[in-house]
Amino acid sequence: MKPSTKETGDTAEHVARGYLEEKGYKILNTNWRVGHLELDIVAQDGDELVIVEVKSRMGEPFEHPVDALSDKKIKKVITAAEAWIQFYNWPGETRFDLILVTINGSNEFEIEHYDNAFNSTAM
């Protein structure tokens, strides 16, 4: 039976979180919500806040990272990030990363991590 989109997304977020933790990132929040907006992963890399959008695919790799995020989705992530920054009174720099997870099997994953995949001036 093929996993649901939610199950695939949850698996990808779990894989991405483990990947970031292995790289020394401190995970601050996962699936943080404000209203109808959500941030997949909020992490800290040194002194920098990192907002991570996670995208998943089953079996077929992504054609190009840019294709994974629409302008509308980027705007939603930026709006949610601004709310997070205000809520927690974050004083430092912020960047937006994209992690693409291709799920090839029950324990087979390809991870592509793009630092600074987009920025808050994308609006």
Order of alpha helices (4+ residues) and beta strands (2+ residues): alpha-beta-beta-beta-alpha-beta-beta
